[in-house]
Amino acid sequence: MEKKNYKFNVSIFLLSSSLYVSFQLFANILSTKIALLPYLNLAIDGGTLIYPLTFTLRDFVHKTHGKKDARQVIMIAAALNAVMFGLFWLVGKMAPDPTWQLQGAYEQILLPVGRIVLASIVAQVISELVDTEIFSYVYRKISDTSAVFVSNSISLIIDSFIFSFIAFFGALPFATVMQIVFTNILVKFLISALSVPTIKLIPRTAKFEDI
């Protein structure tokens, strides 16, 4: 009997798009906590630790499947963020079992995600679509690493301002909101900059004219 060898091949497009959507959802849940950045003692929302990677992951999608599919992944992530909050809200409104004593904690932690999700969706869609256009332009004119660095640097600033003000303005002192904006930009830039060289590991499978 002939023995068949099965080779496991990872689809970069499927992996990067899946991670992009997952990291978007993770970041929104983590953002319910405002923490202090070690050593600097600056206020930061927890989602900032993972969210910057979504910009480079979107660039992976862009390089492997082109601008059109990159835009679709952005919109899918936005829709799933809305679905996630809808489920949090629905379950939160359901009567808790008498033996479960954590209803108050559930409402305090997960229901405020609504404002954060709204902020994230607006900031994500605007900043990521800007990122897409800048990446496309710079990639065609210069190189993939330059495209990642320039597009991420601009879009993370846009994202930080939009997200922080929609998510926290009025709920936190203005000085704290501005501190979150500054810390977001700082941390996102550092994490994003570290991820820039990884674009070289991703072969371009999209047609050049589709970039």
N, C-alpha and C positions, 0 to 999 in steps of 0.2 A: 504494500500500500504506500502510495507516494506521500511523503511528509511535507506539509505545507508550512512555509515560514511566513509568519505575519509580522510585518514591520510597523511599529507604532510611530506615526508621524503627527507631530503637533502642528495644528494650523495656527500660525501667528495671528492671523486676522481674528479667528474665533477666540483665542486666548486673550488677546489684547482688548477686544471689545467686551468680553465677559468681565475681565478685571476692571475695565473702565466703569461699567455699570455698577459692579459690586462696590468699588471704592467710592463711588458717588453716594450710594446708600449708606455705607459704613460711616462716611464722613458726616452725614447729616445726623445720624444717631449720636456719634461722638461729640458733635458740636453742642449738645445739650449741657455739656460741662465746660465751664470757664475755669481754666487752670492757670498756674503761674509757670512761665518758662524758667527752667532751672538756671541758676546763677544770675540771670538778668532780672528775674522777678517781674516780668512783663505779662500782662493778661493775654491769654490766648484761648481760643475755642479749641476743644479737643480734636475736631475734625481736620484742623490744619496740619496735623501730623501725617495724614495720609492723602488728603485732597490734592496737593500739588502734583502727585504722580499721575493724576488723571489727564493733565495737559499733555504729558509725554506719551501716555497710553493712547490718547486720541491721535497723536502724530503717527503712532505705529499703525493704527487703523487707516489713516490717511495714506501712508506710504504703501500699504499692502493692497488696499481696495479703492483708493481714490477719494476725492472730495465729496462726491455724492453720498457714498456710504458712511463717511465720517459724519456728515450732517445727520444722517438717519440715526446713527448711534447716539448722537447728542440728544435728539428728540426722544428716543426710546428711554434713555436714562431719565430725562425730565418727567416723562409719563409714569415711569415706575416709581419715582420719588413721590409723585402725587398719590399713586395707588398705595404705597407704603403708609403714608400718613392717613389715608382713608381707612385702612385696616386698623391702625393704632386707635383712631377715633372711634370706630365701630366697636371694637373689643372693649375700649374704655367705657363706653356707654352701656355695655351689657352688665346686668346685675351680677356682682361677685358672689361666689359661693360663700356661705357664712363661715366656713372654716379657713377661708383665705383672707388674711388680714393686711394685704398689701395694696388695696385699691388706691389709697391716698398716695402712696409712693409711685404707683403706676401713672396716675394722673399728673403728678408733679414732674415726673421725669420725661414721659413719652408724649403727653399731649402738647406741651410747649414746642414739640418738634414741628408742629404745624407752621408756626411763623418762620422757623428755621428752614423748613422745606420750601416754603414760598420764596424766602430770600435766596435759597440755593438754586431753585429752578430759574428764577429771573437772572441771577448772577451767572449761573452756569450757561444758560442758553446764549446770553449776550456775549460773555467773554469767550466761550468756546467757538462760537461762530466767527468772532473776530480773529481768534487764534487760527481757525481754519483758513481764512482768507490770507492772513499774513504768512502762514506756513507755505501756502500754495505759491504766493508771489516770491518769497525769498528762496524757496527750494528751486524754482525755475531759474532764478537769476544767479544764485550763488551756490549753496550746498545744503545737504540735509541737516548737518549739525548747526549751521547758521540759522536755518529755518526754525529748528526747535528752540534755540536760545532766544532769538528775537521774538518769535511768536509767543513763547511762554512768558517772557519778561513783560511784554505789554499786556497780555491778557490777564495775568495774575494780579496786576495792579487794578485793572478794571474790576475784576472779580472781587477783590478784597474790599474795595469801597462799596460796591453795590450790596454785597452780602452782609457786611458788618452793619451798615446803616438800616437795611430792611429788617435784619434779624434782631438787632439790639438797641437801636435808637429809641429812646423813651423808656425802655425797660432798664437800662443801665445809664449811669452818669455819662455825659458827653465825653469827658476826659478818658473814661474807661473805653468807650467806643473807639475813640481815636487811637488809644493804645492798642486795642485789638487790631485795628486797621494796620498800624505800623508793624506790629508783631507778625500779622498775617503776611504782609509783603516780605518782611525779612526772612521768615521761615520758609515760605513758599519759594522765594528766590533761591535760597540755599539748597533746598531739596531738589528743586527743578534743575538747577545748574549741575548738580551731581548726576542727574539722570540724562543729561544731554548726550554724552558719548554713547549711550546704549542704542541710539538710533542707527549707529553704524552696524550693529549686530542684526538689524532687520533688513533683509533683502527687499528691494523694490519689486513688487509683483504687479502693481498697478501700471497702466500705460502712462507714459510721461505726460501726455495731453490730458489725462484724467486727474493729475495731481492738483 
